[in-house]
């Protein structure tokens, strides 16, 4: 027959082991004395453990019933002081009775009246009892105080995660309309001048919506999937700008499956078209480059144009991206703008984990 494993709580493990070690220490002191009786020593050991466990466990039941473990530290101290004294008195009474009765049982020549025995031993036993109960109560309440502080920390972390997740969901919810709005503006511009290109743009947009926006919503997406969406978006914009817009996507082999925040590159490309290509009569080349630098993924989007402080990192989409990066990576990710003559480069650094 299989016997199930007995699970003993941490409390009872500490109770039994702690008081057993204390009783063993007291037994060892008796053993070092004269005329040590093994049966009497064993009986003292068992009764000492039982008595101490019963006294402290009774206090635990009282404490839990009155929720002492939830009290502020100052209020708890005012209860601990009288509790130590009361438990010390109870310990003293029970131990003196136990010792007196055991001596009568094991020593035929023992004839000290209990009243005299109690008066003789009460002080030392009381001091021992107060010391033991004080140590136990402090250990018990310090454990619960620590557990309460850890629970507060866990609750705060959980609330922070919930808040962060809500912010991310809110930011992600803003991206789809933002992307759709820009794409529809492109289609609108094509309808009057080039209906054929407009139909092509709608086909591309529907493909993006189907594969990118209406698929399972996730905060992260692989580089391969993100660049595929970017490629379709640039094809839509090429229909509007025609020969004014050319682009190049350079992805280092082996990085295709790395996860990045959804629409991170898309937003940089939109910014490059809006503040670069869209403002230049001759248009220009957008270069998207993805590489690994040390332990970071570096994504750069380069476009012709002039650096304007009021444009840099202040658009709705880019502000959205910066907030998402802060929530996802704290300060480990960065987004910066660099200007060299007539070339503007936006660089996104994401830690590789």
C-alpha positions in Angstrom: 0.0 0.0 0.0 1.3 3.4 -0.9 1.4 6.0 1.8 0.9 9.6 0.7 3.7 12.1 1.5 3.0 14.1 4.6 3.3 17.8 4.1 4.4 19.8 7.2 4.0 23.5 7.1 7.0 25.8 7.7 5.4 26.9 11.0 5.3 23.4 12.4 8.7 22.6 11.2 10.1 25.6 13.0 8.1 24.8 16.1 9.1 21.2 16.4 12.7 21.7 15.4 13.3 24.8 17.4 11.9 23.6 20.6 13.5 20.2 20.1 17.0 21.8 19.9 16.2 23.9 23.0 15.1 20.8 24.9 18.2 18.9 23.7 20.4 21.8 25.0 18.7 21.6 28.4 19.1 17.8 28.4 22.8 18.2 27.6 23.2 20.5 30.6 21.5 17.8 32.8 23.7 15.1 31.2 26.9 17.1 32.2 25.7 17.1 35.8 25.8 14.2 38.3 23.5 11.1 38.3 21.9 11.7 34.9 18.8 9.5 34.4 18.2 8.7 30.7 14.5 7.9 31.2 14.0 11.1 33.2 16.0 13.0 30.6 13.8 11.7 27.8 10.6 12.5 29.7 11.9 16.1 30.3 12.7 16.4 26.6 9.2 15.3 25.4 7.3 17.3 28.0 9.4 20.5 27.4 8.7 20.3 23.7 5.0 19.7 24.2 4.7 22.5 26.8 6.6 25.1 24.8 4.6 24.2 21.6 1.3 24.4 23.4 2.1 27.8 25.0 3.4 29.4 21.8 0.7 27.8 19.6 -2.0 29.1 21.9 -0.5 32.6 21.5 -0.5 32.1 17.7 -4.2 31.2 17.7 -4.9 34.3 19.8 -2.7 36.5 17.6 -4.4 35.3 14.4 -7.9 35.7 15.9 -7.1 39.3 16.8 -5.1 40.0 13.6 -1.9 41.0 15.5 0.2 40.3 12.4 -1.6 43.1 10.5 -1.0 45.7 13.2 1.5 48.6 12.7 4.8 48.1 14.4 4.1 50.5 17.3 0.8 49.0 18.1 2.2 45.5 18.0 5.0 46.4 20.4 2.5 47.5 23.0 0.9 44.1 22.8 4.2 42.1 22.8 5.4 43.4 26.1 2.5 42.2 28.2 2.2 39.1 26.1 5.9 38.1 26.9 5.2 38.6 30.7 2.0 36.6 30.6 3.5 33.8 28.6 6.5 33.8 30.9 4.3 33.4 34.0 2.4 30.6 32.3 5.7 28.9 31.4 7.0 29.3 35.0 3.9 27.8 36.6 3.7 24.8 34.2 7.4 24.0 34.3 7.7 24.2 38.1 4.7 21.8 38.4 6.3 19.5 35.9 9.7 19.5 37.6 8.2 19.0 41.0 6.0 16.0 39.9 8.8 14.3 37.9 11.1 14.6 40.9 8.5 13.0 43.1 8.0 10.2 40.6 11.7 9.4 40.0 13.2 10.2 43.4 11.8 8.3 46.4 13.8 10.5 48.8 12.5 13.7 47.4 10.1 15.4 49.9 10.3 19.1 49.3 6.8 20.6 49.6 5.6 22.2 46.3 5.2 25.6 48.0 8.9 25.7 49.0 10.0 24.3 45.7 8.1 27.0 43.8 9.5 29.8 46.0 13.0 28.5 45.5 12.9 28.1 41.7 10.4 30.7 40.5 12.9 33.5 39.7 15.3 31.5 37.5 12.5 29.7 35.7 10.6 33.0 35.1 13.6 34.7 33.7 14.2 31.7 31.4 10.5 31.7 30.4 10.5 35.4 29.6 13.7 35.1 27.5 12.3 32.1 25.5 8.9 33.7 24.9 10.5 37.0 23.9 12.7 35.3 21.4 9.8 33.2 20.0 7.4 36.2 19.7 10.0 38.4 18.1 10.9 35.7 15.6 7.2 34.9 14.9 6.2 38.6 14.3 9.4 39.5 12.4 8.6 36.7 10.0 5.0 37.9 9.5 6.3 41.6 9.3 8.7 40.5 6.6 6.0 38.5 4.7 3.7 41.5 4.9 6.4 43.8 3.5 7.1 41.3 0.7 3.4 41.1 -0.1 3.2 44.9 -0.3 6.1 44.8 -2.7 4.6 42.0 -4.7 1.2 43.9 -4.8 3.0 47.1 -5.9 4.9 45.3 -8.6 1.7 43.6 -9.8 -0.1 47.0 -9.9 2.8 48.5 -11.8 2.7 45.7 -14.3 -1.1 46.1 -14.7 -0.6 49.8 -15.2 2.2 49.3 -17.6 0.2 46.8 -19.6 -2.8 49.2 -19.7 -0.5 51.9 -21.0 1.0 49.6 -23.6 -2.5 48.5 -24.8 -3.6 52.2 -25.0 -0.5 53.1 -27.0 -0.8 50.1 -29.3 -4.5 51.0 -29.8 -3.4 54.4 -31.0 -1.0 53.0 -33.7 -3.6 51.3 -35.9 -5.7 54.4 -36.5 -2.5 56.5 -37.0 -1.2 54.1 -39.6 -4.6 53.7 -41.3 -5.1 57.5 -41.4 -1.7 58.1 -43.2 -2.4 55.3 -45.6 -5.9 56.5 -46.4 -4.5 60.0 -47.1 -2.2 58.4 -49.7 -5.1 56.5 -51.3 -7.2 59.7 -51.3 -4.4 61.6 -53.1 -4.3 58.9 -55.8 -8.0 58.6 -56.5 -8.3 61.8 -58.5 -5.0 61.7 -60.3 -4.4 58.0 -60.8 -7.3 55.6 -60.1 -5.4 52.6 -61.2 -2.6 53.3 -58.7 -5.3 54.0 -56.1 -6.8 50.5 -56.7 -3.3 49.1 -56.3 -2.8 51.1 -53.1 -6.1 49.7 -51.7 -5.0 46.2 -52.5 -1.7 46.7 -50.7 -3.5 48.4 -47.8 -6.0 45.6 -47.5 -3.1 43.1 -47.4 -1.4 45.1 -44.6 -4.7 45.3 -42.6 -5.3 41.6 -43.1 -1.8 40.4 -42.1 -0.7 43.1 -39.8 -3.6 44.8 -38.1 -6.3 42.2 -37.9 -4.0 39.3 -37.1 -3.4 38.3 -33.5 -2.5 41.5 -31.6 0.9 41.3 -30.0 3.3 43.9 -28.7 6.3 42.3 -30.4 6.7 41.2 -34.0 9.6 39.5 -35.8 11.9 41.7 -37.9 10.9 39.8 -41.0 7.2 40.5 -40.5 7.8 44.1 -39.6 9.9 44.7 -42.7 7.3 43.0 -44.9 4.7 45.5 -43.6 7.2 48.4 -44.2 7.9 47.2 -47.7 4.1 47.2 -48.5 3.7 50.6 -46.9 6.6 52.0 -49.0 5.0 50.4 -52.2 1.8 52.4 -51.3 3.8 55.6 -50.9 5.7 55.0 -54.2 2.4 55.0 -56.0 1.9 58.5 -54.7 5.4 59.9 -55.0 6.3 57.8 -58.1 10.0 58.5 -59.0 10.4 60.9 -56.2 10.6 58.0 -53.7 13.1 55.1 -53.8 14.0 53.0 -50.9 16.5 50.3 -49.8 16.1 47.8 -47.0 19.3 46.2 -45.6 18.9 43.4 -43.1 21.9 41.5 -41.8 21.5 37.7 -42.2 20.5 35.9 -39.0 18.4 38.7 -37.5 15.1 37.9 -39.2 13.5 36.2 -36.2 14.5 38.8 -33.6 11.4 40.3 -32.0 11.0 44.1 -31.9 8.1 46.4 -30.8 5.3 46.3 -33.4 5.4 49.2 -36.0 8.7 50.5 -34.6 10.3 50.7 -38.0 7.0 51.6 -39.7 6.8 54.8 -37.6 10.4 55.8 -38.4 9.6 55.3 -42.1 6.4 57.4 -41.9 8.4 60.1 -40.2 11.1 60.0 -43.0 8.5 60.4 -45.7 6.5 63.1 -43.9 9.5 65.3 -42.9 11.9 64.3 -45.6 10.6 63.1 -48.9 7.3 65.0 -48.7 9.1 68.3 -48.3 11.6 67.9 -51.2 10.6 68.5 -54.8 13.2 66.0 -56.0 12.3 63.5 -53.3 15.1 61.1 -52.5 16.2 57.7 -51.2 15.2 56.2 -47.9 17.7 53.7 -46.5 16.6 51.2 -43.8 19.4 49.3 -42.2 19.2 46.7 -39.5 22.3 45.3 -37.8 23.7 44.0 -34.5 26.1 46.3 -32.7 27.6 44.7 -29.6 24.6 43.4 -27.6 22.1 45.7 -29.2 19.9 45.7 -32.3 20.5 48.9 -34.3 17.8 50.1 -36.7 18.6 53.2 -38.7 16.3 55.0 -41.1 18.0 57.6 -43.3 16.3 60.1 -45.5 17.3 63.4 -47.3 16.2 66.6 -45.7 17.1 69.1 -43.1 17.1 68.6 -39.3 14.4 70.7 -37.6 14.2 70.6 -33.8 10.5 71.1 -33.7 10.0 68.0 -35.9 12.4 65.7 -34.1 10.7 63.1 -31.8 7.7 65.3 -31.3 5.2 63.7 -33.7 2.3 61.7 -32.3 3.7 58.4 -33.7 7.3 59.0 -32.5 6.1 60.1 -29.0 4.1 57.0 -28.9 7.1 54.9 -29.8 9.3 56.5 -27.2 6.7 55.8 -24.5 6.4 52.2 -25.6 10.2 51.8 -25.5 10.4 53.2 -22.0 7.6 50.9 -20.8 9.1 47.8 -22.5 12.8 48.4 -21.9 13.1 51.1 -19.2 16.3 53.0 -20.2 17.9 50.1 -22.1 16.5 51.2 -25.5 17.0 54.6 -27.1 15.7 56.6 -30.1 17.8 59.5 -31.4 18.1 61.8 -34.4 21.4 62.6 -36.3 21.9 65.2 -38.9 24.7 65.4 -41.5 24.4 68.2 -44.1 21.3 67.2 -46.0 20.8 63.7 -44.5 18.8 63.0 -41.4 19.1 59.6 -39.7 16.9 58.2 -37.0 18.6 55.5 -34.9 16.7 53.0 -32.7 18.8 50.9 -30.4 17.0 47.9 -28.7 18.7 45.5 -26.3 19.1 41.9 -27.4 18.0 39.5 -24.7 
